[in-house]
Amino acid sequence: MLLQDFYSVDTLNSVSEGKYIASITLNKDHAIFKGHFPGNPVTPGVCMMQIIKEITESILKVSLTMVSTSNVKFMALINPEVNAKLTLDLEIFENEASEVKVKNTTSFDETVALKLSNTYKKITS
């Protein structure tokens, strides 16, 4: 985990071939929220992108590096003091070129907060 103690995975379930649902809880007391932003904490988009990468790595049991991202839409602010529990819907597609494509929708309650598509490359040692 890149950001220690930033979030915890509550559940991670496979719902069908290549489709997963993860429930996570953000740590509202994490130091990053003291600077982003004092008195009005907002989860940084880059941190959400890192969470998606880390969950995908745990599902596939491989290390990944981002190649590209597209269709990134931040649709609602994620305030960890109000909405610490998030649901991430992931669709994961692997191809023969060692690439992994991930479509994600992140939400809290009935609110969609983030939609994106990322392409990663598998890291081989």
VMD Tcl script that draws the C-alpha trace (Angstrom):
set ca {
  {0.00 0.00 0.00}
  {1.52 3.29 -1.08}
  {-0.27 5.43 1.51}
  {-0.08 3.57 4.80}
  {-3.38 3.42 6.67}
  {-5.19 5.62 4.12}
  {-7.98 3.11 3.57}
  {-9.02 -0.41 4.43}
  {-10.75 -2.98 2.27}
  {-13.90 -4.18 4.03}
  {-15.04 -6.63 1.36}
  {-13.88 -7.69 -2.09}
  {-16.19 -9.96 -4.06}
  {-16.19 -11.42 -7.54}
  {-19.69 -10.98 -8.98}
  {-19.05 -12.51 -12.42}
  {-16.22 -13.13 -14.87}
  {-13.91 -10.09 -14.63}
  {-16.33 -8.10 -12.45}
  {-15.68 -7.25 -8.82}
  {-17.19 -5.11 -6.10}
  {-14.98 -3.72 -3.34}
  {-16.18 -1.90 -0.25}
  {-13.57 0.30 1.40}
  {-13.42 2.69 4.32}
  {-11.28 5.81 4.16}
  {-9.33 6.79 7.28}
  {-10.70 10.28 7.96}
  {-7.81 10.89 10.38}
  {-5.06 10.26 7.80}
  {-2.46 13.04 7.55}
  {-3.24 13.70 3.87}
  {-6.58 15.25 4.82}
  {-4.88 17.83 7.03}
  {-3.49 19.43 3.87}
  {-6.26 18.55 1.42}
  {-8.03 20.66 2.72}
  {-7.87 21.88 6.34}
  {-11.37 22.08 7.81}
  {-12.94 20.69 4.63}
  {-11.25 17.37 3.79}
  {-11.52 16.09 0.23}
  {-10.11 12.79 -1.01}
  {-7.51 13.55 -3.70}
  {-8.34 12.08 -7.10}
  {-4.83 10.70 -7.50}
  {-5.34 8.76 -4.25}
  {-8.54 7.26 -5.62}
  {-6.66 6.23 -8.74}
  {-3.99 4.58 -6.56}
  {-6.65 2.68 -4.59}
  {-8.09 1.31 -7.86}
  {-4.63 0.19 -8.94}
  {-3.90 -1.49 -5.59}
  {-7.22 -3.34 -5.51}
  {-6.69 -4.53 -9.09}
  {-3.20 -5.75 -8.13}
  {-4.63 -7.69 -5.20}
  {-7.28 -9.31 -7.42}
  {-4.79 -10.32 -10.12}
  {-1.88 -10.96 -7.74}
  {0.51 -9.01 -9.97}
  {2.27 -5.65 -9.84}
  {1.02 -3.04 -12.27}
  {2.18 0.27 -13.70}
  {-0.22 2.71 -15.31}
  {0.06 3.15 -19.07}
  {-2.89 5.44 -19.70}
  {-6.16 6.69 -18.32}
  {-9.23 7.92 -20.14}
  {-12.76 9.03 -19.50}
  {-11.86 10.26 -16.02}
  {-14.88 11.94 -14.48}
  {-14.82 13.19 -10.91}
  {-18.52 13.65 -10.31}
  {-18.75 14.32 -6.56}
  {-16.38 15.32 -3.78}
  {-15.52 12.54 -1.36}
  {-15.38 14.00 2.12}
  {-14.09 11.24 4.45}
  {-15.84 12.79 7.45}
  {-19.21 12.45 5.71}
  {-18.71 9.58 3.23}
  {-15.88 7.36 4.43}
  {-17.45 4.16 3.07}
  {-17.08 3.73 -0.69}
  {-18.10 1.07 -3.18}
  {-15.87 0.40 -6.17}
  {-17.28 -1.52 -9.14}
  {-14.42 -2.89 -11.23}
  {-14.45 -4.53 -14.65}
  {-11.06 -6.04 -15.41}
  {-9.95 -7.15 -18.87}
  {-6.58 -8.80 -19.51}
  {-5.06 -9.16 -22.96}
  {-2.17 -11.18 -24.31}
  {0.13 -8.15 -24.46}
  {0.42 -8.13 -20.64}
  {-2.00 -5.22 -20.48}
  {-4.83 -4.89 -18.03}
  {-7.77 -2.59 -18.69}
  {-9.94 -1.54 -15.77}
  {-13.26 0.27 -15.87}
  {-14.25 1.68 -12.50}
  {-17.24 3.37 -10.95}
  {-16.79 4.57 -7.37}
  {-19.80 5.59 -5.32}
  {-21.05 6.35 -1.84}
  {-24.69 5.85 -0.90}
  {-26.51 6.47 -4.20}
  {-23.99 9.05 -5.44}
  {-21.48 8.27 -8.20}
  {-18.24 10.03 -7.29}
  {-15.81 8.77 -9.93}
  {-15.82 7.00 -13.28}
  {-12.66 6.11 -15.17}
  {-10.93 3.66 -17.46}
  {-7.28 2.81 -16.83}
  {-4.79 0.72 -18.76}
  {-1.93 -0.91 -16.87}
  {1.03 -3.02 -17.86}
  {2.02 -6.02 -15.78}
  {5.43 -5.64 -14.15}
  {7.57 -8.72 -14.52}
  {10.65 -9.18 -12.42}
}
mol new
graphics top color blue
foreach p $ca { graphics top sphere $p radius 0.5 }
foreach p [lrange $ca 0 end-1] q [lrange $ca 1 end] { graphics top cylinder $p $q radius 0.2 }
display resetview
